[in-house]
Amino acid sequence: MSSIRAYLFDFDGTLVDTMQGFADIAAETIHRFHPEMSFETAGRRYLETSGAPFFQQLEILFPGAGNNGDIAAIFEETKKDGFFRSSFSEDVRQTIGTIRSRGQIAGIASNNFQELVDRFVEREGLAFDIVLGYRDGFEKGKDHFSHVMEKFRLDKEELVFIGDSLKDAEKAFHFGIGFIGICGTFQREDFMKIRDGIVTVNNIKEILYL
């Protein structure tokens, strides 16, 4: 950790507590179009595939299904209400503030749409060095990591990604950067299936003391 210059954070489930609400919306919408899949199973499968944009999750769950676009559109519109009723916790504010006060970089890499993340961060008034959301051809993972490294002239060992999903861990390790798992959506034993000895924390503030 002594070499880290930049902390890049996932958004949903990591900086804001939105994942269970999103899972319920996804489960209800999926079950409406695919009644053969129970609400409970749909919610579980949503969480298992989280870390990718929802329309990509649907292609994993229902490859080539003609109604995937309709399901994704309903989900994205329905989730906005709960999304903007969320806020950054005091622990998040203190963690980001401390990182930046140390002269280190704090950024966001999210597969939520860029406009939504920008609006949320602006409303909350919490300063980040960079905020990256999803747009066509530019998503969380290699695209975001490469952009941050180029912008701030970082080597891979100087960048760490913090996320709450198994796919977040996979994206970081596949790219070759460090990863810290936030337990909540998944537990330490789940992350350990990705890699032995993976670093996990139960509260975001623990990152400051690693």
C-alpha positions in Angstrom: 0.0 0.0 0.0 3.0 2.4 0.5 3.3 2.7 -3.3 -0.4 3.7 -3.9 -0.9 7.2 -5.3 -4.5 6.8 -6.5 -7.6 5.2 -5.1 -10.3 4.5 -7.6 -13.7 3.6 -6.2 -16.7 1.7 -7.6 -19.9 3.7 -7.0 -23.0 1.6 -6.3 -22.6 -0.6 -3.2 -19.2 0.9 -2.5 -19.7 4.7 -2.0 -23.5 4.6 -1.8 -25.8 1.9 -0.4 -27.9 1.3 -3.5 -27.3 -2.4 -4.4 -30.2 -4.1 -2.5 -32.6 -1.6 -3.9 -31.3 -2.1 -7.4 -31.5 -5.9 -6.9 -35.2 -5.6 -5.9 -36.0 -3.5 -9.0 -34.0 -5.8 -11.3 -35.7 -8.9 -9.8 -39.2 -7.4 -10.2 -38.6 -6.3 -13.8 -36.9 -9.6 -14.8 -39.6 -11.7 -13.2 -42.3 -9.7 -15.0 -40.7 -10.5 -18.4 -39.5 -14.0 -17.4 -42.0 -15.4 -15.0 -40.2 -18.8 -15.1 -37.5 -17.1 -13.0 -38.6 -16.4 -9.4 -38.1 -13.0 -7.8 -35.6 -14.4 -5.4 -33.5 -16.1 -8.1 -33.6 -13.0 -10.3 -32.3 -10.8 -7.4 -29.5 -13.3 -6.6 -28.5 -13.5 -10.2 -28.5 -9.7 -10.5 -26.0 -9.5 -7.6 -23.9 -12.3 -8.9 -23.4 -10.5 -12.2 -23.2 -7.0 -10.8 -20.2 -4.9 -11.8 -21.2 -4.8 -15.4 -23.8 -2.5 -17.0 -27.3 -3.9 -16.5 -27.9 -4.5 -20.2 -24.7 -6.6 -20.2 -25.9 -8.5 -17.2 -29.1 -9.3 -19.1 -27.1 -10.7 -22.0 -25.3 -13.0 -19.5 -28.6 -14.1 -18.0 -30.7 -14.3 -21.2 -28.3 -14.3 -24.2 -29.8 -12.8 -27.3 -33.3 -12.4 -25.7 -35.4 -10.0 -27.8 -36.8 -8.3 -24.7 -33.5 -7.5 -23.0 -33.6 -3.9 -24.3 -37.1 -3.4 -22.8 -36.1 -4.8 -19.4 -33.0 -2.6 -19.3 -34.9 0.5 -20.2 -37.5 -0.1 -17.5 -34.8 -0.9 -14.9 -32.8 2.2 -15.7 -35.8 4.5 -15.5 -37.2 3.0 -12.3 -34.0 3.0 -10.4 -33.5 6.8 -10.6 -35.9 7.6 -7.8 -34.0 5.5 -5.3 -30.7 6.5 -6.7 -31.2 10.2 -5.9 -32.7 9.5 -2.5 -29.3 8.0 -1.5 -26.4 10.1 -0.2 -22.7 9.7 0.8 -22.3 8.6 4.4 -20.1 10.5 6.8 -17.6 7.6 6.7 -17.3 8.0 2.9 -16.9 11.8 3.2 -14.1 11.4 5.8 -12.3 8.7 3.8 -12.3 10.7 0.5 -11.3 13.8 2.4 -8.4 12.1 4.2 -7.1 10.5 1.0 -7.1 13.8 -0.8 -5.6 15.7 2.2 -2.6 13.3 2.0 -2.0 14.4 -1.6 -3.3 11.2 -3.0 -5.9 10.8 -5.8 -9.5 9.8 -5.2 -11.7 8.9 -8.1 -14.8 7.1 -9.2 -15.1 4.4 -11.8 -18.8 3.4 -12.2 -20.9 1.5 -14.8 -23.8 3.9 -13.9 -24.3 6.4 -16.7 -21.9 9.3 -16.6 -24.7 11.9 -16.4 -26.3 10.3 -13.3 -23.0 9.9 -11.4 -22.0 13.5 -12.3 -25.4 14.8 -11.0 -25.1 12.8 -7.8 -21.6 13.9 -7.0 -22.4 17.6 -7.8 -25.5 17.5 -5.6 -23.5 15.9 -2.7 -20.7 18.5 -2.9 -18.0 15.9 -2.3 -14.8 16.7 -4.3 -13.1 13.9 -6.3 -10.1 14.2 -8.6 -11.9 12.3 -11.4 -15.4 10.9 -11.9 -15.9 8.3 -14.6 -19.2 6.7 -15.6 -20.5 4.5 -18.4 -20.8 5.7 -22.0 -20.7 3.8 -25.2 -17.2 2.3 -25.7 -16.0 3.5 -22.3 -16.8 1.4 -19.2 -15.5 0.4 -15.8 -12.5 -1.8 -16.2 -9.7 -1.5 -18.7 -11.2 1.7 -20.3 -11.4 3.6 -17.0 -8.2 2.2 -15.5 -6.1 3.1 -18.6 -7.6 6.6 -18.7 -6.8 7.3 -15.0 -3.2 6.0 -15.5 -2.7 8.2 -18.5 -4.2 11.3 -17.0 -2.3 11.1 -13.7 0.9 9.4 -15.1 0.6 6.4 -12.9 2.2 3.0 -13.0 0.0 0.0 -12.3 1.4 -0.6 -8.8 0.4 3.0 -7.9 -3.4 2.4 -8.6 -5.8 0.4 -6.5 -9.5 -0.2 -7.3 -12.0 -0.6 -4.4 -15.3 -2.3 -5.1 -18.1 -4.5 -3.7 -18.6 -7.0 -6.4 -16.7 -10.1 -7.6 -16.6 -8.7 -11.1 -14.9 -5.6 -9.7 -12.2 -7.9 -8.4 -11.9 -9.7 -11.7 -11.6 -6.5 -13.7 -8.8 -5.2 -11.4 -6.8 -8.4 -11.4 -7.3 -8.9 -15.2 -5.9 -5.4 -15.8 -3.0 -6.0 -13.3 -3.8 -3.5 -10.6 -4.5 -3.9 -6.9 -7.9 -4.5 -5.5 -9.7 -4.0 -2.1 -13.1 -5.7 -1.6 -15.8 -3.9 0.4 -17.8 -6.6 2.2 -21.5 -6.2 2.1 -22.9 -7.3 -1.3 -20.5 -10.2 -1.0 -18.5 -11.5 2.0 -14.8 -12.2 2.4 -15.3 -15.9 1.7 -16.9 -15.0 -1.7 -14.0 -12.7 -2.6 -11.5 -15.5 -1.6 -12.9 -17.6 -4.5 -11.4 -15.0 -6.9 -8.0 -15.0 -5.3 -6.4 -16.3 -2.1 -5.3 -13.6 0.3 -7.4 -10.9 -1.3 -7.6 -7.8 0.8 -11.1 -7.0 2.1 -12.6 -4.4 4.6 -15.9 -4.2 6.3 -16.0 -0.4 6.4 -14.6 2.0 3.9 -12.7 3.9 6.6 -10.5 0.8 7.2 -8.8 1.6 3.9 -7.1 4.5 5.6 -5.3 2.2 8.0 -4.1 -0.6 5.7 
